[in-house]
Amino acid sequence: MKITSFRLRGLIHVLTLVFASITLAMTATAAPAKAPVKAPAFTGVTIDGKQISSTSLNGKAYIVNFFATWCPPCRSEIPDMVAIQKIWAPKGFTFIGIAVNETEPAVKGFMKSNGINYPVIMATPALVASFNSFVEGGISGIPTTFVIDANGNLTNVFIGPRSREAFDQVIKASVVKRQGK
């Protein structure tokens, strides 16, 4: 197939724009700090029947993780979350799992087989709605993760799976804020 000079010039133009965009993104400076955003208020009942709410978590850093048992990226981060929960729970932190598009028996079995050691709530329309406004276009993919510091401020929102190192980094920053360091 013969490439015309018009197509070749077009391809070179597109590649130049792509490389310029990447270079600009890599050299951009950090944006000024934004005013703290209060975390969404929520209430729910955990799979084991306990009440949990944003109010009951006052003074504690936590991560709300929307997930599903059938979601491969969600499943990939569960072992790290279980390990992190063991380390950080005594230091004032917890994960809160919110199971979406699930049945309670399926979630119970998944929790047992994966050793999930943090509270898990079944998603409800009200629960999803309380977090939707913090994601452009609402929660449309999983895992979607909300990081709340010990002062009750929403500090990060992640769409997609995170590594253990990424979780450790945001948890450390969230717990430290409470301690005033």
JOCOR-V359686 format. One record per residue. N is the residue number from 1. RES is the residue in three letters. OMEGA is omega as a letter, one per 20 degrees, with the letter a starting at -180 (999 if undefined). Layout:
# JOCOR-V359686
n=N res=RES omega=OMEGA
n=N res=RES omega=OMEGA
This chain:
# JOCOR-V359686
n=1 res=MET omega=a
n=2 res=LYS omega=r
n=3 res=ILE omega=r
n=4 res=THR omega=a
n=5 res=SER omega=r
n=6 res=PHE omega=r
n=7 res=ARG omega=r
n=8 res=LEU omega=r
n=9 res=ARG omega=r
n=10 res=GLY omega=r
n=11 res=LEU omega=r
n=12 res=ILE omega=r
n=13 res=HIS omega=r
n=14 res=VAL omega=r
n=15 res=LEU omega=r
n=16 res=THR omega=r
n=17 res=LEU omega=r
n=18 res=VAL omega=a
n=19 res=PHE omega=r
n=20 res=ALA omega=r
n=21 res=SER omega=r
n=22 res=ILE omega=r
n=23 res=THR omega=r
n=24 res=LEU omega=r
n=25 res=ALA omega=a
n=26 res=MET omega=a
n=27 res=THR omega=a
n=28 res=ALA omega=r
n=29 res=THR omega=a
n=30 res=ALA omega=r
n=31 res=ALA omega=r
n=32 res=PRO omega=a
n=33 res=ALA omega=r
n=34 res=LYS omega=r
n=35 res=ALA omega=r
n=36 res=PRO omega=r
n=37 res=VAL omega=r
n=38 res=LYS omega=r
n=39 res=ALA omega=r
n=40 res=PRO omega=r
n=41 res=ALA omega=r
n=42 res=PHE omega=r
n=43 res=THR omega=r
n=44 res=GLY omega=r
n=45 res=VAL omega=a
n=46 res=THR omega=r
n=47 res=ILE omega=r
n=48 res=ASP omega=r
n=49 res=GLY omega=a
n=50 res=LYS omega=r
n=51 res=GLN omega=r
n=52 res=ILE omega=a
n=53 res=SER omega=r
n=54 res=SER omega=r
n=55 res=THR omega=r
n=56 res=SER omega=a
n=57 res=LEU omega=r
n=58 res=ASN omega=r
n=59 res=GLY omega=a
n=60 res=LYS omega=r
n=61 res=ALA omega=r
n=62 res=TYR omega=r
n=63 res=ILE omega=r
n=64 res=VAL omega=a
n=65 res=ASN omega=r
n=66 res=PHE omega=a
n=67 res=PHE omega=r
n=68 res=ALA omega=a
n=69 res=THR omega=a
n=70 res=TRP omega=a
n=71 res=CYS omega=a
n=72 res=PRO omega=r
n=73 res=PRO omega=r
n=74 res=CYS omega=a
n=75 res=ARG omega=a
n=76 res=SER omega=a
n=77 res=GLU omega=a
n=78 res=ILE omega=a
n=79 res=PRO omega=r
n=80 res=ASP omega=r
n=81 res=MET omega=r
n=82 res=VAL omega=r
n=83 res=ALA omega=a
n=84 res=ILE omega=r
n=85 res=GLN omega=r
n=86 res=LYS omega=a
n=87 res=ILE omega=a
n=88 res=TRP omega=a
n=89 res=ALA omega=r
n=90 res=PRO omega=a
n=91 res=LYS omega=r
n=92 res=GLY omega=a
n=93 res=PHE omega=r
n=94 res=THR omega=r
n=95 res=PHE omega=r
n=96 res=ILE omega=r
n=97 res=GLY omega=r
n=98 res=ILE omega=a
n=99 res=ALA omega=a
n=100 res=VAL omega=r
n=101 res=ASN omega=a
n=102 res=GLU omega=r
n=103 res=THR omega=a
n=104 res=GLU omega=r
n=105 res=PRO omega=r
n=106 res=ALA omega=r
n=107 res=VAL omega=r
n=108 res=LYS omega=r
n=109 res=GLY omega=r
n=110 res=PHE omega=r
n=111 res=MET omega=a
n=112 res=LYS omega=a
n=113 res=SER omega=r
n=114 res=ASN omega=r
n=115 res=GLY omega=a
n=116 res=ILE omega=a
n=117 res=ASN omega=r
n=118 res=TYR omega=a
n=119 res=PRO omega=r
n=120 res=VAL omega=a
n=121 res=ILE omega=r
n=122 res=MET omega=r
n=123 res=ALA omega=r
n=124 res=THR omega=r
n=125 res=PRO omega=r
n=126 res=ALA omega=a
n=127 res=LEU omega=r
n=128 res=VAL omega=a
n=129 res=ALA omega=a
n=130 res=SER omega=r
n=131 res=PHE omega=a
n=132 res=ASN omega=a
n=133 res=SER omega=a
n=134 res=PHE omega=r
n=135 res=VAL omega=r
n=136 res=GLU omega=a
n=137 res=GLY omega=a
n=138 res=GLY omega=r
n=139 res=ILE omega=a
n=140 res=SER omega=r
n=141 res=GLY omega=r
n=142 res=ILE omega=i
n=143 res=PRO omega=r
n=144 res=THR omega=a
n=145 res=THR omega=r
n=146 res=PHE omega=a
n=147 res=VAL omega=a
n=148 res=ILE omega=r
n=149 res=ASP omega=a
n=150 res=ALA omega=r
n=151 res=ASN omega=r
n=152 res=GLY omega=r
n=153 res=ASN omega=r
n=154 res=LEU omega=a
n=155 res=THR omega=a
n=156 res=ASN omega=r
n=157 res=VAL omega=r
n=158 res=PHE omega=r
n=159 res=ILE omega=a
n=160 res=GLY omega=a
n=161 res=PRO omega=r
n=162 res=ARG omega=r
n=163 res=SER omega=r
n=164 res=ARG omega=a
n=165 res=GLU omega=r
n=166 res=ALA omega=r
n=167 res=PHE omega=a
n=168 res=ASP omega=a
n=169 res=GLN omega=a
n=170 res=VAL omega=r
n=171 res=ILE omega=r
n=172 res=LYS omega=r
n=173 res=ALA omega=a
n=174 res=SER omega=r
n=175 res=VAL omega=a
n=176 res=VAL omega=a
n=177 res=LYS omega=r
n=178 res=ARG omega=a
n=179 res=GLN omega=r
n=180 res=GLY omega=a
n=181 res=LYS omega=999
